[in-house]
């Protein structure tokens, strides 16, 4: 039987979650966990417009290939994904990245990136001078970073502007920009420093140098327990995490393949919110958690929260396109000894980077095949309009001279996401503060997901957990007020 969505009386709580990506699923999971601990009679409806759950997390298991359409792993230094896997009882499915090192495409050739340059700041001057893709002038300018004065002017600074000011133009545009753009799919000169890498600004102010700050951070990390790798994934692919959450939900009714078309306030009624779907069904809740992209959330709340709707509509997203190619091992001359390569914008060409999936993770392809995942440039949205065949040809031909590829790929897969990468612009922190102020006027309405406080899977899980905690705190405040009247 579907759960009862009646009026909350202090021990009862009804919640509607819009969005079945990992943020919405984590919200439902942690709501159920909290309700078991508090003894709350909880009912949840989770609405997802796609027929399957997981949002951007998408894995295809086909004939021995494990092909990812979204993220292929999770950061270990952000613990929330690993903690959730443990809670779900799938810790035995965890696999760690087996490849070490990555390369950078420069002047048509692949150059190994020194290990100390794989973070948001170099760990030492030696790492800078070991970089074969930098000119001596670029190396000299970057190695002088500890001598650059701290910024005293007020106002926000872009990530790219900050890095260029401290490290110089060549180091920033050749290496740091593609490192960050590969994660966020945006021009670093448009990205918010304090929303994405706040520790860089903190290091500048505390140590007078981000190189020194990185060195101190690494010293501190040596004293803590270290994971075997910076990233982990799961046997069978990242979607295993989604499956485990979905299978573990006991008090949640999942409505998939249906789109929420509106959220309304029902005066002073209890429950006070109604969510209407595109099939004219509606669900009422004491609280509503919008775990959908900000633009979609804004479209839902315009009837009672026009100010919030306007703010949410300002969020921009970038498209993402990846092409996965399978070749027989004998048709790829390169040893693929690393996790892949990045390509700065100065290299032109259609490819922003390539992950060597069969090297990076265990068991991603049959033994006599290699699996490559190519990320296409989408700055002009040109590649998003290309046919699958054109994208496959462009990716293959771009890789052919770099990896010594002969022949055509034996298997191919193309994934597109029109709004897959929320853009944290320079004013993102101020935007969030304005959103929070608007939310204060609508008790019982909550937001979480990649649009807000972190785009990665661990960040989205943390936001779902935090949303669940806020929902329970809100419900308990309401119960306490009702008791005191």
C-alpha positions, 0 to 999 in steps of 0.5 A: 500500500502507498504511504498515508500522506495525512496531516502531521500531528508532531509524531507524523511527518509527510514529505514530498521530495522532487528529484530522484538524483543522488541528492533527492535519494540521500534526502529520503535515506537520511529522513528515514534514518532520522525518523527511525531514531526519533520514532516519527511516523514518516511518509515520503513521496519521491518524484523523478521525471525520468523512468530511472533514478540517479540523475547524472549518475548513469552506468551501463553494464554491457558484454563485459564493459562498464560504461559511465554516462556521468561521474566514474568515481567519488572523491575520498577526501570528501567522506559523504559518499564513502560513509553512505556506501558503508551505511548501505552495506556495500563497502565490500563493493568499493574499488579504488583507482588503480592508475597513478598519474595523468598527462597534459596535451601540449603542442600536439604531444602528451606530457606527464604531469608531475604528481605535485601539480595535480591539485589546485596549487603546486606542492613545491617549486621542484614540481613546477620546474619538472613540468615539461609542458611549461616554458622557462618563463612560465616556470620562473613566474609560477615558482615566484608565487610565494613572493606575490603580495596578498590581495587587500582589495575587497570584492569577489574574485574569479578562480582564474583571476586569482590563479593568474594573479598568484601563479602567472598566465602560462601556468594558469591557462596551460594546467590549472584552467583545464584541471578545473574546467574538467571538473566544472565545465566552465571558464575558470575566469567566470567561476567563483573562487570562494564557492569552489576553492575557498581554501585557496583564498584562506591559504593566501591570507594565512600563509601568504602563498598558496604553494605554502598552503598546499605544502602545509595541507599535505603535512597535515594529511600525512598525520591522518589515516589515508585512503588507498587512492584519491578516488573510489568507485564501486564494482559494477559502476557508480550506479550501484550506489543509487541502486543500494539507496533505492533498495534500502528505502522503506517508507518512500513511495517512488513515482518515476516517469512523471514530472512535477509541474507545480508546488502550491501553498495551501493557505494555513492548512496542514499539511501546507504544501501540494505538489502537482504532477503532469498526470494531474495527481497531487501529493500534500506534504508538511515539507517539500524538498526540491532536489532538482536543478535550480532552474526547474525548482524556480519554475515550480514555486512561482505561484507563491514565491516569485522572488525565490523563483526569479533567483533560482532562474538565474542559475546557468548550466553547461552541457556535457558530452562524452564518447566512450570507445572500445578498442582491442588492445593490439590496436592501441600502441600507447601503454595507457599508463595513467588515468588519462589526459587533459587538453587546454583550450590553447590546443584547439580541437574537439577533445577537452580530455580523455579518461583511460577507463580500463587503466583507471579502474579494475574490471571496466572492460574485457581483458583483451580490450581497452575502454576510453572515455572522451570528453568533448568540448561544448563551449559553443554547444556545437558538439551537442548538435552533432550526430552520434556518428560525427562525435564518434569520428571526431573523438577517434580521429583526435585520439588516433595520433596521440595514442597510436590507434589503428582501425575503428573502435569495436564498440561505442557509446555516446552520452549527452547532458544538456544541463549537466554542469551548474555554473558557479559564477563569481557572485555565487556566494551572494546568490546563495545568501539571497536564496536563503533569505527568500527561503526563510519566508517559506517554512517547510520548503527546502533546496538541495543539489548540485546547483547550490553547495557543491556539484560532486556526488559527495557534496550532493549526498551531504546536502541531502543529509543536511536537508533531511536534518533541517526537515526534522528540525522544522517538524520538531519545532512545529510540534513543540509550538503546537504543544505549547499553545 
